[in-house]
Each structure stands twice: as structure tokens, then as C-alpha cells.
Amino acid sequence: MARGATHLTLRVECLFTRFYFSILFLMIEAKAMNATTERNSVHDGIYPATLKKINTVTTPHGERHQFIFLLDDLKTKNGCPITLMRTTSTSLAPKSHAQSIATALARSKNLSNQPIVWDIDLIDAPCFLHVENQKNKMGRSYSNIEAVLPVYAEAH
């Protein structure tokens, strides 16, 4: 009986070891893919932009909103449009990032005093992005959207 139990224990440990190394390999592969992914980068400043898309994604930190902005009249060296993304929690508390972005975009489209449907009413809203470059935990520099500012009706 003891011999069979030992054999079973070794087999389970072997399966666990294979599983562990498979997961480890996938994590290393994912990090390598992220390391080579190019992100758009711009200098610190304030840029005219347009909201193009709002995604809701599930991350290890829970559900998040991704606001994807197209920088007006700016292109990459290859002539492609430059987009920047701001990720926020899904909280719509008065001082949350998602709420401040939605409020700025609603003001730009003169929708401040009415109910809005995010992925319909806010798309193509003009705005200004306050961008500052920062380094992430891995030391890579990226363009962070610090604030989304409205374009008032008189300005456009």
C-alpha cells in the first residue's frame, strides 16, 4: 500500500511540475510579447483629440474602462494616426477618473444636462488631452493621459 501511494504521489508531482512549467512558459511568452509591443508616444503637452472608442475589459485587477483617443492632425513616422489610451476603473463616483472623463466629453458635445449612453453619445467627442510621459514599473517610458479637458461649444 505504501508503495502504491508513493507511486501516486510521484505521478501527481510530475503532473504538477509539467503544469507549473507550462504556466511559467506562457507567462514568459506573454511578457516577451508585451516587451515588443510598440506604444504611441508624444511629448509632454496638451493635444487636441477625439474619443474614438470605449472598451470595457477584464484584467487581473477587475473590470476596467479603456478610453481610446485619436490625436488630431498627428501621425507616426509611417503616416499612421496616433492613438492614446486611458484606462480607468468602472467606478462612476463623482471624483473618479471615468466620471471626470465622461463629464469633459459630455461638455464638449453639449450633453451636460441630459442622460448619456457612453458608447454612443460620447464617441467622436472633441477634447484636449493633457499628456505627460512617465516610466512604468519596468522602466519603460509611456505617454500618460493626465487629464481630459472639454472643448467648449464656442471653441469648435
Buried (B, 14 or more C-beta within 10 A) or exposed (E): EEEEEEEEEEEEEEEEEEEEEEEEEEEEEEEEEEEEEEEBEBEEEEBBBBBBEBEEEEEEEEEBBBBBBBBBEBEEEEEEEBBBBBBBBEEEEEEBBBBBBBBBBBBBBEBEEEEBEBEEBBBEBBBBBBBEEEEEEEEEEEBBBEBBBBBEEEEE
